[in-house]
Amino acid sequence: MEAISKLASGMGGFVVTSNLYKTTTTSGIEVPVANVTIRVPVAQLDAALNQIKAMVTDKDVDILSEDVSGQDVTSEVTDLESRLRNLQAAETQLLEIMDNATLTEDVITIFRELTTVRGEIEVLQGQIKYFRESASLSAINVSLQAKAAVEPITIAGWQPGVEVQKALQALVNGGKFLVNALIWIVLFALPFLAVIFLPIFFIVKAIRKRSKAKKIKEPKKEA
């Protein structure tokens, strides 16, 4: 956990949260467990992931799961900025109305409305700031546990649990390859082949149609 925290600082990032505690395995062994969430610059994401994975002895055994996901927040930021501009325009109008107000009741009413609008502006500014920071910094959440908590079963030097894990990983890799291949076939190969063969198909069909019509028009020769 400390090594991951130092890694984040060294890359110009920071630690968001960290938690260290102890738990007891089914065998009655007390082991440490930790969770740490860091943020690093987007350009450093792959390097950070590689360095974290390099901290374990055996990647096939010690890394139990890994998930990488992303989210495009462009539309959300655009919508928030539009709402912010509208609220700021409303704030300007309320200030002008307040300057021209003469009755105490009107001033109090406008002041309350102005307070509400300013509160909404601060909320939107905070959301926009969060989205912009999220776009420039990648979040990495790492769950750590002692090897004793996931020690594979060993039978005369044979570790069936490890083999099952490797087989499952191979199955996942094979599935990813098939899905990627299917995507390429559907989105690239089929349209490409259609562009090539459809004109040929219609040309051949037209030739056959003309040939058939020509045979029908030709008079039958008398015997």
CNS distance restraints for C-alpha pairs under 8 A (distance, minus, plus):
assign (resid   1 and name CA) (resid   5 and name CA) 6.24 0.50 0.50
assign (resid   1 and name CA) (resid  18 and name CA) 7.92 0.50 0.50
assign (resid   1 and name CA) (resid  34 and name CA) 7.00 0.50 0.50
assign (resid   1 and name CA) (resid  35 and name CA) 7.65 0.50 0.50
assign (resid   1 and name CA) (resid  36 and name CA) 6.60 0.50 0.50
assign (resid   1 and name CA) (resid 144 and name CA) 7.75 0.50 0.50
assign (resid   2 and name CA) (resid   6 and name CA) 6.19 0.50 0.50
assign (resid   3 and name CA) (resid   7 and name CA) 6.12 0.50 0.50
assign (resid   4 and name CA) (resid   8 and name CA) 6.32 0.50 0.50
assign (resid   4 and name CA) (resid  36 and name CA) 7.97 0.50 0.50
assign (resid   4 and name CA) (resid  52 and name CA) 6.84 0.50 0.50
assign (resid   5 and name CA) (resid   9 and name CA) 6.48 0.50 0.50
assign (resid   5 and name CA) (resid  14 and name CA) 7.32 0.50 0.50
assign (resid   5 and name CA) (resid  15 and name CA) 6.07 0.50 0.50
assign (resid   5 and name CA) (resid  36 and name CA) 7.92 0.50 0.50
assign (resid   5 and name CA) (resid  38 and name CA) 7.16 0.50 0.50
assign (resid   6 and name CA) (resid  10 and name CA) 6.05 0.50 0.50
assign (resid   7 and name CA) (resid  11 and name CA) 6.34 0.50 0.50
assign (resid   7 and name CA) (resid  48 and name CA) 7.41 0.50 0.50
assign (resid   8 and name CA) (resid  12 and name CA) 6.51 0.50 0.50
assign (resid   8 and name CA) (resid  13 and name CA) 4.83 0.50 0.50
assign (resid   8 and name CA) (resid  14 and name CA) 5.38 0.50 0.50
assign (resid   8 and name CA) (resid  15 and name CA) 6.81 0.50 0.50
assign (resid   8 and name CA) (resid  38 and name CA) 6.36 0.50 0.50
assign (resid   8 and name CA) (resid  39 and name CA) 6.76 0.50 0.50
assign (resid   8 and name CA) (resid  40 and name CA) 5.99 0.50 0.50
assign (resid   8 and name CA) (resid  48 and name CA) 7.79 0.50 0.50
assign (resid   9 and name CA) (resid  13 and name CA) 5.05 0.50 0.50
assign (resid   9 and name CA) (resid  14 and name CA) 5.35 0.50 0.50
assign (resid   9 and name CA) (resid  15 and name CA) 7.73 0.50 0.50
assign (resid  11 and name CA) (resid  40 and name CA) 6.43 0.50 0.50
assign (resid  11 and name CA) (resid  41 and name CA) 7.35 0.50 0.50
assign (resid  11 and name CA) (resid  44 and name CA) 7.08 0.50 0.50
assign (resid  12 and name CA) (resid  40 and name CA) 6.51 0.50 0.50
assign (resid  12 and name CA) (resid  41 and name CA) 6.96 0.50 0.50
assign (resid  13 and name CA) (resid  38 and name CA) 7.25 0.50 0.50
assign (resid  13 and name CA) (resid  39 and name CA) 5.30 0.50 0.50
assign (resid  13 and name CA) (resid  40 and name CA) 4.28 0.50 0.50
assign (resid  13 and name CA) (resid  41 and name CA) 6.42 0.50 0.50
assign (resid  13 and name CA) (resid 137 and name CA) 7.81 0.50 0.50
assign (resid  14 and name CA) (resid  38 and name CA) 5.78 0.50 0.50
assign (resid  14 and name CA) (resid  39 and name CA) 5.54 0.50 0.50
assign (resid  14 and name CA) (resid  40 and name CA) 6.85 0.50 0.50
assign (resid  15 and name CA) (resid  36 and name CA) 7.48 0.50 0.50
assign (resid  15 and name CA) (resid  37 and name CA) 6.11 0.50 0.50
assign (resid  15 and name CA) (resid  38 and name CA) 4.37 0.50 0.50
assign (resid  15 and name CA) (resid  39 and name CA) 6.42 0.50 0.50
assign (resid  16 and name CA) (resid  36 and name CA) 7.67 0.50 0.50
assign (resid  16 and name CA) (resid  37 and name CA) 5.39 0.50 0.50
assign (resid  16 and name CA) (resid  38 and name CA) 5.26 0.50 0.50
assign (resid  16 and name CA) (resid  39 and name CA) 6.86 0.50 0.50
assign (resid  17 and name CA) (resid  35 and name CA) 7.96 0.50 0.50
assign (resid  17 and name CA) (resid  36 and name CA) 5.72 0.50 0.50
assign (resid  17 and name CA) (resid  37 and name CA) 5.26 0.50 0.50
assign (resid  17 and name CA) (resid  38 and name CA) 7.16 0.50 0.50
assign (resid  18 and name CA) (resid  34 and name CA) 7.39 0.50 0.50
assign (resid  18 and name CA) (resid  35 and name CA) 5.60 0.50 0.50
assign (resid  18 and name CA) (resid  36 and name CA) 4.18 0.50 0.50
assign (resid  18 and name CA) (resid  37 and name CA) 6.32 0.50 0.50
assign (resid  19 and name CA) (resid  34 and name CA) 5.49 0.50 0.50
assign (resid  19 and name CA) (resid  35 and name CA) 5.17 0.50 0.50
assign (resid  19 and name CA) (resid  36 and name CA) 6.33 0.50 0.50
assign (resid  20 and name CA) (resid  32 and name CA) 7.14 0.50 0.50
assign (resid  20 and name CA) (resid  33 and name CA) 5.91 0.50 0.50
assign (resid  20 and name CA) (resid  34 and name CA) 4.34 0.50 0.50
assign (resid  20 and name CA) (resid  35 and name CA) 6.61 0.50 0.50
assign (resid  21 and name CA) (resid  32 and name CA) 5.78 0.50 0.50
assign (resid  21 and name CA) (resid  33 and name CA) 5.44 0.50 0.50
assign (resid  21 and name CA) (resid  34 and name CA) 6.30 0.50 0.50
assign (resid  22 and name CA) (resid  30 and name CA) 6.57 0.50 0.50
assign (resid  22 and name CA) (resid  31 and name CA) 5.55 0.50 0.50
assign (resid  22 and name CA) (resid  32 and name CA) 4.31 0.50 0.50
assign (resid  22 and name CA) (resid  33 and name CA) 5.65 0.50 0.50
assign (resid  23 and name CA) (resid  30 and name CA) 5.60 0.50 0.50
assign (resid  23 and name CA) (resid  31 and name CA) 5.53 0.50 0.50
assign (resid  23 and name CA) (resid  32 and name CA) 6.27 0.50 0.50
assign (resid  23 and name CA) (resid  33 and name CA) 6.88 0.50 0.50
assign (resid  24 and name CA) (resid  28 and name CA) 5.68 0.50 0.50
assign (resid  24 and name CA) (resid  29 and name CA) 5.34 0.50 0.50
assign (resid  24 and name CA) (resid  30 and name CA) 4.34 0.50 0.50
assign (resid  24 and name CA) (resid  31 and name CA) 6.08 0.50 0.50
assign (resid  25 and name CA) (resid  29 and name CA) 5.26 0.50 0.50
assign (resid  25 and name CA) (resid  30 and name CA) 6.45 0.50 0.50
assign (resid  25 and name CA) (resid  31 and name CA) 7.27 0.50 0.50
assign (resid  25 and name CA) (resid 148 and name CA) 7.97 0.50 0.50
assign (resid  25 and name CA) (resid 149 and name CA) 5.83 0.50 0.50
assign (resid  29 and name CA) (resid 148 and name CA) 7.78 0.50 0.50
assign (resid  31 and name CA) (resid 145 and name CA) 7.57 0.50 0.50
assign (resid  31 and name CA) (resid 146 and name CA) 5.96 0.50 0.50
assign (resid  31 and name CA) (resid 148 and name CA) 7.09 0.50 0.50
assign (resid  31 and name CA) (resid 149 and name CA) 6.86 0.50 0.50
assign (resid  32 and name CA) (resid 145 and name CA) 6.22 0.50 0.50
assign (resid  32 and name CA) (resid 146 and name CA) 6.01 0.50 0.50
assign (resid  33 and name CA) (resid 143 and name CA) 7.72 0.50 0.50
assign (resid  33 and name CA) (resid 144 and name CA) 5.70 0.50 0.50
assign (resid  33 and name CA) (resid 145 and name CA) 4.48 0.50 0.50
assign (resid  33 and name CA) (resid 146 and name CA) 6.63 0.50 0.50
assign (resid  34 and name CA) (resid 143 and name CA) 5.96 0.50 0.50
assign (resid  34 and name CA) (resid 144 and name CA) 4.95 0.50 0.50
assign (resid  34 and name CA) (resid 145 and name CA) 6.36 0.50 0.50
assign (resid  35 and name CA) (resid 141 and name CA) 7.33 0.50 0.50
assign (resid  35 and name CA) (resid 142 and name CA) 5.79 0.50 0.50
assign (resid  35 and name CA) (resid 143 and name CA) 4.55 0.50 0.50
assign (resid  35 and name CA) (resid 144 and name CA) 6.06 0.50 0.50
assign (resid  36 and name CA) (resid 141 and name CA) 5.90 0.50 0.50
assign (resid  36 and name CA) (resid 142 and name CA) 5.43 0.50 0.50
assign (resid  36 and name CA) (resid 143 and name CA) 6.66 0.50 0.50
assign (resid  37 and name CA) (resid 139 and name CA) 6.89 0.50 0.50
assign (resid  37 and name CA) (resid 140 and name CA) 5.56 0.50 0.50
assign (resid  37 and name CA) (resid 141 and name CA) 4.27 0.50 0.50
assign (resid  37 and name CA) (resid 142 and name CA) 6.25 0.50 0.50
assign (resid  38 and name CA) (resid 139 and name CA) 5.75 0.50 0.50
assign (resid  38 and name CA) (resid 140 and name CA) 5.29 0.50 0.50
assign (resid  38 and name CA) (resid 141 and name CA) 6.51 0.50 0.50
assign (resid  39 and name CA) (resid 137 and name CA) 5.80 0.50 0.50
assign (resid  39 and name CA) (resid 138 and name CA) 5.35 0.50 0.50
assign (resid  39 and name CA) (resid 139 and name CA) 4.50 0.50 0.50
assign (resid  39 and name CA) (resid 140 and name CA) 6.17 0.50 0.50
assign (resid  40 and name CA) (resid  44 and name CA) 6.34 0.50 0.50
assign (resid  40 and name CA) (resid  45 and name CA) 6.49 0.50 0.50
assign (resid  40 and name CA) (resid  48 and name CA) 7.75 0.50 0.50
assign (resid  40 and name CA) (resid 137 and name CA) 5.29 0.50 0.50
assign (resid  40 and name CA) (resid 138 and name CA) 5.40 0.50 0.50
assign (resid  40 and name CA) (resid 139 and name CA) 6.73 0.50 0.50
assign (resid  40 and name CA) (resid 140 and name CA) 7.91 0.50 0.50
assign (resid  41 and name CA) (resid  45 and name CA) 6.64 0.50 0.50
assign (resid  41 and name CA) (resid 136 and name CA) 6.03 0.50 0.50
assign (resid  41 and name CA) (resid 137 and name CA) 4.44 0.50 0.50
assign (resid  41 and name CA) (resid 138 and name CA) 6.02 0.50 0.50
assign (resid  42 and name CA) (resid 135 and name CA) 7.70 0.50 0.50
assign (resid  42 and name CA) (resid 136 and name CA) 5.75 0.50 0.50
assign (resid  42 and name CA) (resid 137 and name CA) 5.10 0.50 0.50
assign (resid  42 and name CA) (resid 138 and name CA) 5.22 0.50 0.50
assign (resid  44 and name CA) (resid  48 and name CA) 6.00 0.50 0.50
assign (resid  45 and name CA) (resid  49 and name CA) 6.20 0.50 0.50
assign (resid  45 and name CA) (resid 138 and name CA) 6.47 0.50 0.50
assign (resid  46 and name CA) (resid  50 and name CA) 6.13 0.50 0.50
assign (resid  47 and name CA) (resid  51 and name CA) 6.16 0.50 0.50
assign (resid  48 and name CA) (resid  52 and name CA) 6.17 0.50 0.50
assign (resid  49 and name CA) (resid  53 and name CA) 6.15 0.50 0.50
assign (resid  50 and name CA) (resid  54 and name CA) 6.06 0.50 0.50
assign (resid  51 and name CA) (resid  55 and name CA) 6.63 0.50 0.50
assign (resid  52 and name CA) (resid  56 and name CA) 7.85 0.50 0.50
assign (resid  53 and name CA) (resid  59 and name CA) 6.92 0.50 0.50
assign (resid  53 and name CA) (resid  63 and name CA) 7.48 0.50 0.50
assign (resid  54 and name CA) (resid  59 and name CA) 7.73 0.50 0.50
assign (resid  56 and name CA) (resid  62 and name CA) 6.23 0.50 0.50
assign (resid  56 and name CA) (resid  63 and name CA) 7.64 0.50 0.50
assign (resid  57 and name CA) (resid  62 and name CA) 6.97 0.50 0.50
assign (resid  58 and name CA) (resid  62 and name CA) 5.59 0.50 0.50
assign (resid  58 and name CA) (resid  63 and name CA) 7.80 0.50 0.50
assign (resid  59 and name CA) (resid  63 and name CA) 5.38 0.50 0.50
assign (resid  60 and name CA) (resid 165 and name CA) 7.83 0.50 0.50
assign (resid  60 and name CA) (resid 166 and name CA) 6.74 0.50 0.50
assign (resid  61 and name CA) (resid 162 and name CA) 6.50 0.50 0.50
assign (resid  61 and name CA) (resid 165 and name CA) 7.48 0.50 0.50
assign (resid  62 and name CA) (resid 147 and name CA) 7.77 0.50 0.50
assign (resid  73 and name CA) (resid  77 and name CA) 6.18 0.50 0.50
assign (resid  73 and name CA) (resid 131 and name CA) 6.93 0.50 0.50
assign (resid  73 and name CA) (resid 135 and name CA) 7.69 0.50 0.50
assign (resid  74 and name CA) (resid  78 and name CA) 6.17 0.50 0.50
assign (resid  75 and name CA) (resid  79 and name CA) 6.17 0.50 0.50
assign (resid  76 and name CA) (resid  80 and name CA) 6.19 0.50 0.50
assign (resid  77 and name CA) (resid  81 and name CA) 6.05 0.50 0.50
assign (resid  77 and name CA) (resid 128 and name CA) 6.08 0.50 0.50
assign (resid  77 and name CA) (resid 131 and name CA) 6.92 0.50 0.50
assign (resid  78 and name CA) (resid  82 and name CA) 6.24 0.50 0.50
assign (resid  79 and name CA) (resid  83 and name CA) 6.32 0.50 0.50
assign (resid  80 and name CA) (resid  84 and name CA) 6.05 0.50 0.50
assign (resid  80 and name CA) (resid 124 and name CA) 6.38 0.50 0.50
assign (resid  80 and name CA) (resid 127 and name CA) 7.83 0.50 0.50
assign (resid  80 and name CA) (resid 128 and name CA) 6.73 0.50 0.50
assign (resid  81 and name CA) (resid  85 and name CA) 6.23 0.50 0.50
assign (resid  81 and name CA) (resid 124 and name CA) 7.87 0.50 0.50
assign (resid  81 and name CA) (resid 128 and name CA) 7.40 0.50 0.50
assign (resid  82 and name CA) (resid  86 and name CA) 6.44 0.50 0.50
assign (resid  83 and name CA) (resid  87 and name CA) 6.25 0.50 0.50
assign (resid  83 and name CA) (resid 124 and name CA) 7.95 0.50 0.50
assign (resid  84 and name CA) (resid  88 and name CA) 6.11 0.50 0.50
assign (resid  84 and name CA) (resid 121 and name CA) 6.11 0.50 0.50
assign (resid  84 and name CA) (resid 124 and name CA) 6.37 0.50 0.50
assign (resid  84 and name CA) (resid 125 and name CA) 7.49 0.50 0.50
assign (resid  85 and name CA) (resid  89 and name CA) 6.14 0.50 0.50
assign (resid  86 and name CA) (resid  90 and name CA) 6.21 0.50 0.50
assign (resid  87 and name CA) (resid  91 and name CA) 6.10 0.50 0.50
assign (resid  87 and name CA) (resid 117 and name CA) 6.43 0.50 0.50
assign (resid  87 and name CA) (resid 118 and name CA) 7.98 0.50 0.50
assign (resid  87 and name CA) (resid 120 and name CA) 7.73 0.50 0.50
assign (resid  87 and name CA) (resid 121 and name CA) 6.47 0.50 0.50
assign (resid  88 and name CA) (resid  92 and name CA) 6.30 0.50 0.50
assign (resid  88 and name CA) (resid 121 and name CA) 7.21 0.50 0.50
assign (resid  89 and name CA) (resid  93 and name CA) 6.37 0.50 0.50
assign (resid  90 and name CA) (resid  94 and name CA) 6.15 0.50 0.50
assign (resid  90 and name CA) (resid 117 and name CA) 7.67 0.50 0.50
assign (resid  91 and name CA) (resid  95 and name CA) 6.22 0.50 0.50
assign (resid  91 and name CA) (resid 114 and name CA) 6.33 0.50 0.50
assign (resid  91 and name CA) (resid 117 and name CA) 6.57 0.50 0.50
assign (resid  91 and name CA) (resid 118 and name CA) 7.26 0.50 0.50
assign (resid  92 and name CA) (resid  96 and name CA) 6.38 0.50 0.50
assign (resid  93 and name CA) (resid  97 and name CA) 6.21 0.50 0.50
assign (resid  94 and name CA) (resid  98 and name CA) 6.06 0.50 0.50
assign (resid  94 and name CA) (resid 110 and name CA) 6.64 0.50 0.50
assign (resid  94 and name CA) (resid 113 and name CA) 7.99 0.50 0.50
assign (resid  94 and name CA) (resid 114 and name CA) 6.45 0.50 0.50
assign (resid  95 and name CA) (resid  99 and name CA) 6.23 0.50 0.50
assign (resid  95 and name CA) (resid 114 and name CA) 7.75 0.50 0.50
assign (resid  96 and name CA) (resid 100 and name CA) 6.53 0.50 0.50
assign (resid  97 and name CA) (resid 101 and name CA) 6.07 0.50 0.50
assign (resid  97 and name CA) (resid 110 and name CA) 7.77 0.50 0.50
assign (resid  98 and name CA) (resid 106 and name CA) 7.88 0.50 0.50
assign (resid  98 and name CA) (resid 107 and name CA) 5.92 0.50 0.50
assign (resid  98 and name CA) (resid 110 and name CA) 6.39 0.50 0.50
assign (resid  98 and name CA) (resid 111 and name CA) 7.63 0.50 0.50
assign (resid 101 and name CA) (resid 106 and name CA) 6.37 0.50 0.50
assign (resid 101 and name CA) (resid 107 and name CA) 6.12 0.50 0.50
assign (resid 102 and name CA) (resid 106 and name CA) 7.36 0.50 0.50
assign (resid 102 and name CA) (resid 107 and name CA) 7.43 0.50 0.50
assign (resid 103 and name CA) (resid 107 and name CA) 6.44 0.50 0.50
assign (resid 104 and name CA) (resid 108 and name CA) 6.24 0.50 0.50
assign (resid 105 and name CA) (resid 109 and name CA) 6.21 0.50 0.50
assign (resid 106 and name CA) (resid 110 and name CA) 6.09 0.50 0.50
assign (resid 107 and name CA) (resid 111 and name CA) 5.95 0.50 0.50
assign (resid 108 and name CA) (resid 112 and name CA) 6.25 0.50 0.50
assign (resid 109 and name CA) (resid 113 and name CA) 6.38 0.50 0.50
assign (resid 110 and name CA) (resid 114 and name CA) 5.96 0.50 0.50
assign (resid 111 and name CA) (resid 115 and name CA) 6.10 0.50 0.50
assign (resid 112 and name CA) (resid 116 and name CA) 6.39 0.50 0.50
assign (resid 113 and name CA) (resid 117 and name CA) 6.27 0.50 0.50
assign (resid 114 and name CA) (resid 118 and name CA) 6.11 0.50 0.50
assign (resid 115 and name CA) (resid 119 and name CA) 6.20 0.50 0.50
assign (resid 116 and name CA) (resid 120 and name CA) 6.38 0.50 0.50
assign (resid 117 and name CA) (resid 121 and name CA) 6.20 0.50 0.50
assign (resid 118 and name CA) (resid 122 and name CA) 6.26 0.50 0.50
assign (resid 119 and name CA) (resid 123 and name CA) 6.37 0.50 0.50
assign (resid 120 and name CA) (resid 124 and name CA) 6.24 0.50 0.50
assign (resid 121 and name CA) (resid 125 and name CA) 6.10 0.50 0.50
assign (resid 122 and name CA) (resid 126 and name CA) 6.15 0.50 0.50
assign (resid 123 and name CA) (resid 127 and name CA) 6.31 0.50 0.50
assign (resid 124 and name CA) (resid 128 and name CA) 6.12 0.50 0.50
assign (resid 125 and name CA) (resid 129 and name CA) 6.10 0.50 0.50
assign (resid 126 and name CA) (resid 130 and name CA) 6.17 0.50 0.50
assign (resid 127 and name CA) (resid 131 and name CA) 6.24 0.50 0.50
assign (resid 128 and name CA) (resid 132 and name CA) 6.14 0.50 0.50
assign (resid 129 and name CA) (resid 133 and name CA) 6.14 0.50 0.50
assign (resid 130 and name CA) (resid 134 and name CA) 6.04 0.50 0.50
assign (resid 131 and name CA) (resid 135 and name CA) 6.14 0.50 0.50
assign (resid 132 and name CA) (resid 136 and name CA) 6.42 0.50 0.50
assign (resid 133 and name CA) (resid 137 and name CA) 5.89 0.50 0.50
assign (resid 134 and name CA) (resid 138 and name CA) 6.52 0.50 0.50
assign (resid 134 and name CA) (resid 139 and name CA) 7.87 0.50 0.50
assign (resid 145 and name CA) (resid 149 and name CA) 6.77 0.50 0.50
assign (resid 146 and name CA) (resid 150 and name CA) 7.45 0.50 0.50
assign (resid 147 and name CA) (resid 151 and name CA) 5.62 0.50 0.50
assign (resid 152 and name CA) (resid 159 and name CA) 6.34 0.50 0.50
assign (resid 152 and name CA) (resid 160 and name CA) 7.71 0.50 0.50
assign (resid 152 and name CA) (resid 161 and name CA) 5.56 0.50 0.50
assign (resid 152 and name CA) (resid 162 and name CA) 6.61 0.50 0.50
assign (resid 153 and name CA) (resid 159 and name CA) 5.72 0.50 0.50
assign (resid 153 and name CA) (resid 160 and name CA) 6.82 0.50 0.50
assign (resid 153 and name CA) (resid 161 and name CA) 6.25 0.50 0.50
assign (resid 154 and name CA) (resid 158 and name CA) 5.36 0.50 0.50
assign (resid 154 and name CA) (resid 159 and name CA) 4.59 0.50 0.50
assign (resid 154 and name CA) (resid 160 and name CA) 7.17 0.50 0.50
assign (resid 155 and name CA) (resid 159 and name CA) 6.32 0.50 0.50
assign (resid 155 and name CA) (resid 160 and name CA) 7.91 0.50 0.50
assign (resid 159 and name CA) (resid 163 and name CA) 6.69 0.50 0.50
assign (resid 160 and name CA) (resid 164 and name CA) 6.15 0.50 0.50
assign (resid 161 and name CA) (resid 165 and name CA) 6.22 0.50 0.50
assign (resid 162 and name CA) (resid 166 and name CA) 6.20 0.50 0.50
assign (resid 163 and name CA) (resid 167 and name CA) 6.04 0.50 0.50
assign (resid 164 and name CA) (resid 168 and name CA) 6.13 0.50 0.50
assign (resid 165 and name CA) (resid 169 and name CA) 6.19 0.50 0.50
assign (resid 166 and name CA) (resid 170 and name CA) 6.13 0.50 0.50
assign (resid 167 and name CA) (resid 171 and name CA) 6.14 0.50 0.50
assign (resid 168 and name CA) (resid 172 and name CA) 6.20 0.50 0.50
assign (resid 169 and name CA) (resid 173 and name CA) 6.16 0.50 0.50
assign (resid 170 and name CA) (resid 174 and name CA) 6.05 0.50 0.50
assign (resid 171 and name CA) (resid 175 and name CA) 6.10 0.50 0.50
assign (resid 172 and name CA) (resid 176 and name CA) 6.14 0.50 0.50
assign (resid 173 and name CA) (resid 177 and name CA) 6.25 0.50 0.50
assign (resid 174 and name CA) (resid 178 and name CA) 6.31 0.50 0.50
assign (resid 175 and name CA) (resid 179 and name CA) 6.15 0.50 0.50
assign (resid 176 and name CA) (resid 180 and name CA) 6.04 0.50 0.50
assign (resid 177 and name CA) (resid 181 and name CA) 6.06 0.50 0.50
assign (resid 178 and name CA) (resid 182 and name CA) 6.11 0.50 0.50
assign (resid 179 and name CA) (resid 183 and name CA) 6.19 0.50 0.50
assign (resid 180 and name CA) (resid 184 and name CA) 6.33 0.50 0.50
assign (resid 181 and name CA) (resid 185 and name CA) 6.20 0.50 0.50
assign (resid 182 and name CA) (resid 186 and name CA) 6.11 0.50 0.50
assign (resid 183 and name CA) (resid 187 and name CA) 5.89 0.50 0.50
assign (resid 183 and name CA) (resid 188 and name CA) 7.90 0.50 0.50
assign (resid 184 and name CA) (resid 188 and name CA) 5.28 0.50 0.50
assign (resid 184 and name CA) (resid 189 and name CA) 6.48 0.50 0.50
assign (resid 185 and name CA) (resid 189 and name CA) 4.61 0.50 0.50
assign (resid 185 and name CA) (resid 190 and name CA) 5.98 0.50 0.50
assign (resid 186 and name CA) (resid 190 and name CA) 5.55 0.50 0.50
assign (resid 186 and name CA) (resid 191 and name CA) 7.56 0.50 0.50
assign (resid 187 and name CA) (resid 191 and name CA) 6.77 0.50 0.50
assign (resid 188 and name CA) (resid 192 and name CA) 6.09 0.50 0.50
assign (resid 189 and name CA) (resid 193 and name CA) 6.03 0.50 0.50
assign (resid 190 and name CA) (resid 194 and name CA) 6.00 0.50 0.50
assign (resid 191 and name CA) (resid 195 and name CA) 6.20 0.50 0.50
assign (resid 192 and name CA) (resid 196 and name CA) 6.54 0.50 0.50
assign (resid 193 and name CA) (resid 197 and name CA) 5.94 0.50 0.50
assign (resid 194 and name CA) (resid 198 and name CA) 5.35 0.50 0.50
assign (resid 195 and name CA) (resid 199 and name CA) 7.17 0.50 0.50
assign (resid 196 and name CA) (resid 200 and name CA) 7.23 0.50 0.50
assign (resid 197 and name CA) (resid 201 and name CA) 6.04 0.50 0.50
assign (resid 198 and name CA) (resid 202 and name CA) 6.28 0.50 0.50
assign (resid 199 and name CA) (resid 203 and name CA) 6.10 0.50 0.50
assign (resid 200 and name CA) (resid 204 and name CA) 6.11 0.50 0.50
assign (resid 201 and name CA) (resid 205 and name CA) 6.06 0.50 0.50
assign (resid 202 and name CA) (resid 206 and name CA) 6.03 0.50 0.50
assign (resid 203 and name CA) (resid 207 and name CA) 6.20 0.50 0.50
assign (resid 204 and name CA) (resid 208 and name CA) 6.19 0.50 0.50
assign (resid 205 and name CA) (resid 209 and name CA) 6.14 0.50 0.50
assign (resid 206 and name CA) (resid 210 and name CA) 6.12 0.50 0.50
assign (resid 207 and name CA) (resid 211 and name CA) 6.05 0.50 0.50
assign (resid 208 and name CA) (resid 212 and name CA) 6.05 0.50 0.50
assign (resid 209 and name CA) (resid 213 and name CA) 6.17 0.50 0.50
assign (resid 210 and name CA) (resid 214 and name CA) 6.06 0.50 0.50
assign (resid 211 and name CA) (resid 215 and name CA) 6.33 0.50 0.50
assign (resid 212 and name CA) (resid 216 and name CA) 6.43 0.50 0.50
assign (resid 213 and name CA) (resid 217 and name CA) 6.34 0.50 0.50
assign (resid 214 and name CA) (resid 218 and name CA) 6.26 0.50 0.50
